[in-house]
Amino acid sequence: MEEATQVLSYFAYLLPAIVVGVVAYYFFSSHTKNEEGRRRYLIQKEAQKQILPLRLQAYERITLFLERIDLNSLLVRVKPFSDKIEVYENLLVKNIEQEYEHNLTQQIYLTPECWNLVNAAKNATIHVIRQGVMHEKDGNVDKMRQYLLQSFMEEISPSQKALTYVKKEVSELF
């Protein structure tokens, strides 16, 4: 009996120490988690200060790319130097591909949806050029240019659609 009382008294002395130990453990673990979260937030905030200008520059370059491959500006900027439609088609497509390759690295700063839309605009523009060549197979280069310009007088070009999305995405950054 005396041994049971002695064990009970030891347990009575140990119980407060155990309770304090458990409370201290939970307090310090939650404090450590909060500090880790705060450090991550500060690091992310500092990284955002450095990345935001790079992202904005990427959006600017993509905007310039989309403006340059827009058929209205492309046909004015790239003049035919031959009367052969196929030569002019190759020149236009080559110009678009060069612009695309020049801005290819900007995709790391854009969202995947935005980059996919830019890529689709490029491919759609090339497709429209090839359709113009098929439509004016018997004509000359000037008729093909006229056909391409008229085809986008009434509807929005693929690059303008992509540009609208880019503007929307940039507005979401702020």
Backbone as CSV, one residue per row, in Angstrom:
resi,resn,N_x,N_y,N_z,CA_x,CA_y,CA_z,C_x,C_y,C_z
1,MET,0.799,-1.168,0.000,0.000,0.000,0.000,0.860,1.257,0.000
2,GLU,1.895,1.176,0.834,2.790,2.317,0.924,3.494,2.557,-0.409
3,GLU,3.772,1.490,-1.125,4.408,1.623,-2.442,3.463,2.288,-3.441
4,ALA,2.211,1.981,-3.364,1.220,2.578,-4.254,1.101,4.061,-3.966
5,THR,1.134,4.431,-2.702,1.068,5.833,-2.336,2.311,6.560,-2.826
6,GLN,3.444,5.909,-2.715,4.701,6.514,-3.170,4.691,6.694,-4.698
7,VAL,4.212,5.727,-5.449,4.111,5.823,-6.912,3.137,6.928,-7.280
8,LEU,2.027,6.986,-6.527,1.040,8.029,-6.789,1.617,9.422,-6.520
9,SER,2.431,9.563,-5.473,3.027,10.866,-5.184,4.068,11.228,-6.255
10,TYR,4.834,10.250,-6.745,5.782,10.523,-7.849,5.026,10.982,-9.097
11,PHE,3.919,10.308,-9.351,3.102,10.675,-10.514,2.528,12.077,-10.337
12,ALA,2.148,12.419,-9.121,1.616,13.758,-8.841,2.686,14.816,-9.057
13,TYR,3.941,14.487,-8.759,5.034,15.438,-8.994,5.389,15.514,-10.491
14,LEU,5.283,14.391,-11.203,5.641,14.352,-12.630,4.559,14.945,-13.527
15,LEU,3.314,14.850,-13.136,2.212,15.321,-13.975,2.345,16.795,-14.370
16,PRO,2.620,17.716,-13.486,2.779,19.113,-13.905,3.960,19.309,-14.872
17,ALA,5.045,18.575,-14.665,6.205,18.687,-15.549,5.862,18.186,-16.956
18,ILE,5.094,17.108,-17.016,4.685,16.562,-18.314,3.762,17.544,-19.030
19,VAL,2.810,18.113,-18.292,1.875,19.079,-18.888,2.647,20.294,-19.405
20,VAL,3.574,20.814,-18.613,4.385,21.968,-19.047,5.219,21.602,-20.274
21,GLY,5.768,20.411,-20.302,6.570,19.968,-21.453,5.740,19.886,-22.731
22,VAL,4.515,19.337,-22.645,3.635,19.214,-23.807,3.208,20.591,-24.301
23,VAL,2.844,21.475,-23.388,2.437,22.824,-23.768,3.610,23.560,-24.418
24,ALA,4.796,23.431,-23.847,5.986,24.086,-24.420,6.284,23.536,-25.812
25,TYR,6.143,22.225,-25.996,6.403,21.620,-27.307,5.453,22.205,-28.358
26,TYR,4.153,22.240,-28.087,3.182,22.785,-29.046,3.401,24.281,-29.283
27,PHE,3.734,25.017,-28.237,3.998,26.447,-28.390,5.186,26.678,-29.316
28,PHE,6.294,25.981,-29.066,7.496,26.188,-29.876,7.337,25.657,-31.304
29,SER,6.591,24.565,-31.461,6.385,24.058,-32.823,5.518,25.018,-33.630
30,SER,4.463,25.584,-33.027,3.647,26.553,-33.773,4.421,27.841,-34.020
31,HIS,5.241,28.241,-33.067,6.076,29.434,-33.260,7.076,29.219,-34.396
32,THR,7.664,28.052,-34.456,8.624,27.725,-35.521,7.930,27.724,-36.881
33,LYS,6.729,27.169,-36.964,5.978,27.161,-38.221,5.642,28.582,-38.657
34,ASN,5.228,29.429,-37.724,4.924,30.823,-38.052,6.161,31.556,-38.554
35,GLU,7.283,31.353,-37.914,8.524,32.008,-38.346,8.950,31.528,-39.731
36,GLU,8.786,30.243,-39.975,9.133,29.697,-41.292,8.224,30.286,-42.367
37,GLY,6.940,30.393,-42.079,5.999,31.005,-43.018,6.315,32.472,-43.257
38,ARG,6.691,33.189,-42.216,7.050,34.602,-42.352,8.293,34.757,-43.212
39,ARG,9.288,33.899,-42.976,10.510,33.959,-43.794,10.213,33.659,-45.259
40,ARG,9.381,32.666,-45.507,9.003,32.356,-46.890,8.290,33.532,-47.542
41,TYR,7.395,34.162,-46.796,6.674,35.325,-47.323,7.648,36.457,-47.660
42,LEU,8.587,36.730,-46.773,9.555,37.805,-47.026,10.445,37.499,-48.227
43,ILE,10.854,36.237,-48.339,11.670,35.846,-49.497,10.866,35.966,-50.778
44,GLN,9.618,35.516,-50.753,8.757,35.608,-51.940,8.488,37.066,-52.291
45,LYS,8.295,37.893,-51.284,8.050,39.315,-51.526,9.275,39.971,-52.165
46,GLU,10.453,39.625,-51.700,11.688,40.180,-52.272,11.904,39.670,-53.695
47,ALA,11.611,38.401,-53.900,11.749,37.846,-55.258,10.756,38.500,-56.208
48,GLN,9.558,38.779,-55.714,8.532,39.415,-56.550,8.987,40.795,-57.000
49,LYS,9.694,41.519,-56.131,10.216,42.834,-56.504,11.182,42.733,-57.683
50,GLN,11.936,41.661,-57.730,12.910,41.484,-58.794,12.288,40.876,-60.046
51,ILE,11.299,40.018,-59.876,10.708,39.308,-61.010,9.675,40.155,-61.738
52,LEU,8.942,40.989,-61.023,7.885,41.777,-61.653,8.393,42.617,-62.824
53,PRO,9.513,43.345,-62.693,10.001,44.091,-63.865,10.356,43.182,-65.047
54,LEU,10.889,42.005,-64.753,11.219,41.068,-65.836,9.955,40.558,-66.521
55,ARG,8.929,40.272,-65.736,7.664,39.818,-66.321,7.030,40.908,-67.174
56,LEU,7.056,42.136,-66.677,6.496,43.241,-67.453,7.256,43.443,-68.754
57,GLN,8.571,43.311,-68.694,9.372,43.425,-69.916,9.024,42.298,-70.895
58,ALA,8.787,41.106,-70.377,8.398,39.989,-71.239,7.052,40.260,-71.897
59,TYR,6.105,40.796,-71.132,4.807,41.139,-71.716,4.950,42.236,-72.767
60,GLU,5.854,43.176,-72.525,6.091,44.222,-73.527,6.640,43.624,-74.820
61,ARG,7.583,42.711,-74.689,8.175,42.095,-75.884,7.163,41.236,-76.627
62,ILE,6.321,40.540,-75.893,5.291,39.727,-76.538,4.275,40.625,-77.223
63,THR,3.967,41.759,-76.616,3.060,42.723,-77.246,3.662,43.213,-78.561
64,LEU,4.935,43.541,-78.531,5.609,43.985,-79.756,5.611,42.871,-80.808
65,PHE,5.855,41.646,-80.370,5.819,40.505,-81.295,4.448,40.371,-81.942
66,LEU,3.397,40.450,-81.130,2.047,40.304,-81.673,1.696,41.447,-82.622
67,GLU,2.164,42.634,-82.309,1.925,43.764,-83.210,2.687,43.584,-84.523
68,ARG,3.894,43.052,-84.441,4.707,42.889,-85.650,4.194,41.769,-86.560
69,ILE,3.553,40.739,-85.976,3.045,39.659,-86.831,1.601,39.881,-87.244
70,ASP,0.980,40.951,-86.761,-0.357,41.289,-87.222,-0.286,41.521,-88.730
71,LEU,-1.213,40.921,-89.463,-1.124,40.968,-90.930,-1.092,42.390,-91.479
72,ASN,-1.828,43.296,-90.874,-1.835,44.667,-91.374,-0.446,45.287,-91.305
73,SER,0.239,45.134,-90.189,1.577,45.720,-90.079,2.625,44.873,-90.805
74,LEU,2.430,43.557,-90.827,3.389,42.680,-91.500,3.415,42.935,-93.001
75,LEU,2.258,43.064,-93.600,2.200,43.280,-95.047,2.728,44.656,-95.442
76,VAL,2.586,45.626,-94.571,3.134,46.950,-94.862,4.644,46.959,-94.669
77,ARG,5.110,46.267,-93.629,6.535,46.267,-93.307,7.360,45.388,-94.253
78,VAL,6.829,44.238,-94.633,7.569,43.291,-95.482,7.040,43.418,-96.899
79,LYS,7.805,44.079,-97.704,7.424,44.318,-99.106,7.907,43.154,-99.974
80,PRO,7.130,42.819,-100.988,7.576,41.750,-101.898,8.705,42.255,-102.794
81,PHE,9.665,41.399,-103.008,10.739,41.754,-103.926,10.686,40.890,-105.184
82,SER,9.617,40.112,-105.296,9.416,39.256,-106.452,7.920,39.189,-106.746
83,ASP,7.577,38.831,-107.978,6.166,38.688,-108.343,5.634,37.289,-108.050
84,LYS,6.484,36.401,-107.590,6.058,35.036,-107.286,5.427,34.989,-105.897
85,ILE,4.213,34.452,-105.866,3.469,34.385,-104.600,4.174,33.480,-103.596
86,GLU,4.725,32.376,-104.049,5.382,31.434,-103.143,6.599,32.066,-102.468
87,VAL,7.334,32.880,-103.209,8.502,33.553,-102.641,8.060,34.533,-101.553
88,TYR,6.989,35.260,-101.834,6.482,36.215,-100.851,5.909,35.495,-99.626
89,GLU,5.235,34.380,-99.863,4.723,33.571,-98.747,5.867,33.134,-97.845
90,ASN,6.924,32.604,-98.454,8.084,32.155,-97.677,8.730,33.314,-96.915
91,LEU,8.766,34.484,-97.539,9.338,35.657,-96.890,8.514,36.058,-95.663
92,LEU,7.197,36.053,-95.806,6.326,36.406,-94.678,6.439,35.385,-93.538
93,VAL,6.399,34.121,-93.887,6.477,33.065,-92.870,7.845,33.104,-92.183
94,LYS,8.893,33.313,-92.965,10.237,33.400,-92.403,10.336,34.575,-91.440
95,ASN,9.735,35.691,-91.800,9.742,36.866,-90.941,9.030,36.581,-89.622
96,ILE,7.884,35.917,-89.692,7.136,35.565,-88.477,7.940,34.604,-87.609
97,GLU,8.538,33.603,-88.228,9.331,32.618,-87.480,10.546,33.262,-86.812
98,GLN,11.188,34.194,-87.489,12.332,34.883,-86.895,11.902,35.713,-85.688
99,GLU,10.793,36.407,-85.821,10.264,37.183,-84.694,9.939,36.260,-83.519
100,TYR,9.339,35.119,-83.836,8.962,34.161,-82.804,10.196,33.620,-82.086
101,GLU,11.201,33.224,-82.857,12.420,32.688,-82.255,13.139,33.738,-81.420
102,HIS,13.051,34.983,-81.832,13.683,36.061,-81.093,13.020,36.254,-79.720
103,ASN,11.737,35.937,-79.614,10.995,36.133,-78.369,10.662,34.829,-77.655
104,LEU,11.254,33.759,-78.075,10.947,32.441,-77.529,11.234,32.337,-76.034
105,THR,12.264,32.989,-75.559,12.628,32.875,-74.143,11.646,33.584,-73.216
106,GLN,10.794,34.420,-73.750,9.856,35.158,-72.907,8.791,34.258,-72.294
107,GLN,8.686,33.029,-72.796,7.642,32.138,-72.292,7.842,31.771,-70.828
108,ILE,9.060,31.883,-70.319,9.266,31.523,-68.908,8.644,32.542,-67.962
109,TYR,8.361,33.746,-68.453,7.756,34.780,-67.616,6.246,34.887,-67.810
110,LEU,5.720,34.225,-68.830,4.286,34.285,-69.114,3.600,33.056,-68.539
111,THR,2.311,33.173,-68.335,1.555,32.000,-67.900,1.444,31.034,-69.081
112,PRO,1.280,29.762,-68.819,1.158,28.804,-69.926,-0.020,29.123,-70.851
113,GLU,-1.131,29.602,-70.295,-2.289,29.941,-71.128,-1.944,31.072,-72.089
114,CYS,-1.248,32.074,-71.573,-0.875,33.220,-72.401,0.083,32.783,-73.502
115,TRP,1.079,31.976,-73.153,2.044,31.536,-74.155,1.362,30.674,-75.220
116,ASN,0.446,29.818,-74.801,-0.283,28.996,-75.768,-1.092,29.862,-76.728
117,LEU,-1.667,30.928,-76.222,-2.435,31.836,-77.066,-1.529,32.585,-78.045
118,VAL,-0.357,32.988,-77.591,0.617,33.653,-78.471,1.054,32.688,-79.570
119,ASN,1.331,31.468,-79.175,1.735,30.438,-80.137,0.616,30.166,-81.142
120,ALA,-0.615,30.105,-80.653,-1.760,29.883,-81.544,-1.942,31.059,-82.501
121,ALA,-1.707,32.281,-82.030,-1.821,33.460,-82.900,-0.785,33.403,-84.016
122,LYS,0.422,32.998,-83.670,1.478,32.868,-84.681,1.081,31.829,-85.724
123,ASN,0.636,30.659,-85.263,0.260,29.596,-86.194,-0.953,29.983,-87.039
124,ALA,-1.904,30.666,-86.429,-3.090,31.099,-87.172,-2.730,32.129,-88.233
125,THR,-1.805,33.015,-87.920,-1.376,34.015,-88.897,-0.687,33.342,-90.086
126,ILE,0.161,32.381,-89.804,0.814,31.631,-90.887,-0.233,30.890,-91.716
127,HIS,-1.220,30.325,-91.041,-2.289,29.611,-91.739,-3.068,30.550,-92.660
128,VAL,-3.356,31.750,-92.181,-4.088,32.731,-92.991,-3.259,33.125,-94.215
129,ILE,-1.966,33.283,-94.042,-1.091,33.614,-95.182,-1.147,32.491,-96.210
130,ARG,-1.083,31.266,-95.736,-1.130,30.122,-96.667,-2.488,30.025,-97.352
131,GLN,-3.557,30.384,-96.637,-4.875,30.409,-97.272,-4.921,31.477,-98.366
132,GLY,-4.301,32.603,-98.093,-4.252,33.680,-99.088,-3.509,33.248,-100.332
133,VAL,-2.459,32.484,-100.146,-1.702,31.958,-101.297,-2.563,30.988,-102.089
134,MET,-3.294,30.132,-101.384,-4.165,29.167,-102.073,-5.291,29.894,-102.818
135,HIS,-5.809,30.956,-102.214,-6.909,31.701,-102.817,-6.464,32.438,-104.075
136,GLU,-5.273,32.972,-104.062,-4.764,33.764,-105.194,-3.679,33.011,-105.945
137,LYS,-3.856,31.741,-106.138,-2.844,30.915,-106.803,-2.547,31.423,-108.215
138,ASP,-3.555,31.874,-108.908,-3.366,32.324,-110.287,-3.066,33.815,-110.367
139,GLY,-3.272,34.545,-109.260,-3.088,35.993,-109.270,-1.637,36.374,-109.031
140,ASN,-1.465,37.611,-108.671,-0.114,38.067,-108.367,-0.020,38.434,-106.883
141,VAL,1.134,38.908,-106.487,1.418,39.201,-105.090,0.512,40.324,-104.576
142,ASP,0.291,41.328,-105.387,-0.543,42.452,-104.953,-1.979,42.020,-104.676
143,LYS,-2.504,41.117,-105.500,-3.862,40.616,-105.252,-3.917,39.804,-103.964
144,MET,-2.862,39.037,-103.709,-2.811,38.256,-102.476,-2.759,39.195,-101.260
145,ARG,-1.951,40.224,-101.324,-1.863,41.195,-100.228,-3.223,41.871,-100.012
146,GLN,-3.867,42.210,-101.092,-5.176,42.855,-101.000,-6.185,41.897,-100.369
147,TYR,-6.148,40.632,-100.764,-7.048,39.635,-100.199,-6.805,39.475,-98.690
148,LEU,-5.538,39.411,-98.295,-5.221,39.247,-96.879,-5.659,40.460,-96.058
149,LEU,-5.447,41.631,-96.598,-5.857,42.842,-95.880,-7.374,42.929,-95.755
150,GLN,-8.070,42.561,-96.804,-9.533,42.619,-96.770,-10.129,41.556,-95.850
151,SER,-9.445,40.439,-95.734,-9.982,39.361,-94.899,-10.013,39.760,-93.423
152,PHE,-9.163,40.713,-93.008,-9.158,41.117,-91.610,-9.707,42.517,-91.384
153,MET,-10.346,43.055,-92.407,-10.990,44.346,-92.192,-12.257,44.179,-91.366
154,GLU,-12.947,43.066,-91.537,-14.218,42.848,-90.860,-14.082,42.053,-89.572
155,GLU,-13.040,41.261,-89.421,-12.898,40.450,-88.222,-11.584,40.752,-87.514
156,ILE,-11.509,40.310,-86.289,-10.321,40.558,-85.476,-9.254,39.524,-85.817
157,SER,-8.028,39.994,-85.988,-6.928,39.092,-86.346,-6.528,38.240,-85.138
158,PRO,-5.884,37.103,-85.382,-5.455,36.239,-84.267,-4.500,36.957,-83.309
159,SER,-3.632,37.787,-83.849,-2.700,38.482,-82.963,-3.415,39.527,-82.113
160,GLN,-4.478,40.124,-82.620,-5.249,41.084,-81.821,-6.005,40.374,-80.696
161,LYS,-6.482,39.174,-80.969,-7.143,38.390,-79.925,-6.147,38.039,-78.817
162,ALA,-4.958,37.608,-79.219,-3.925,37.271,-78.237,-3.495,38.517,-77.472
163,LEU,-3.411,39.640,-78.146,-3.022,40.887,-77.501,-4.043,41.317,-76.452
164,THR,-5.300,41.089,-76.721,-6.344,41.394,-75.744,-6.154,40.551,-74.487
165,TYR,-5.813,39.278,-74.669,-5.576,38.406,-73.519,-4.336,38.853,-72.747
166,VAL,-3.285,39.244,-73.448,-2.056,39.706,-72.792,-2.359,40.942,-71.942
167,LYS,-3.129,41.860,-72.490,-3.483,43.074,-71.733,-4.277,42.726,-70.482
168,LYS,-5.179,41.770,-70.615,-5.986,41.347,-69.462,-5.099,40.725,-68.393
169,GLU,-4.149,39.917,-68.832,-3.264,39.253,-67.887,-2.342,40.253,-67.177
170,VAL,-1.866,41.251,-67.897,-1.022,42.265,-67.272,-1.825,43.079,-66.267
171,SER,-3.073,43.359,-66.581,-3.894,44.119,-65.642,-4.135,43.341,-64.344
172,GLU,-4.067,42.032,-64.406,-4.251,41.217,-63.205,-3.018,41.235,-62.301
173,LEU,-1.883,41.676,-62.839,-0.666,41.751,-62.017,-0.749,42.868,-60.984
174,PHE,-1.615,43.826,-61.224,-1.670,44.983,-60.329,-2.931,44.996,-59.528
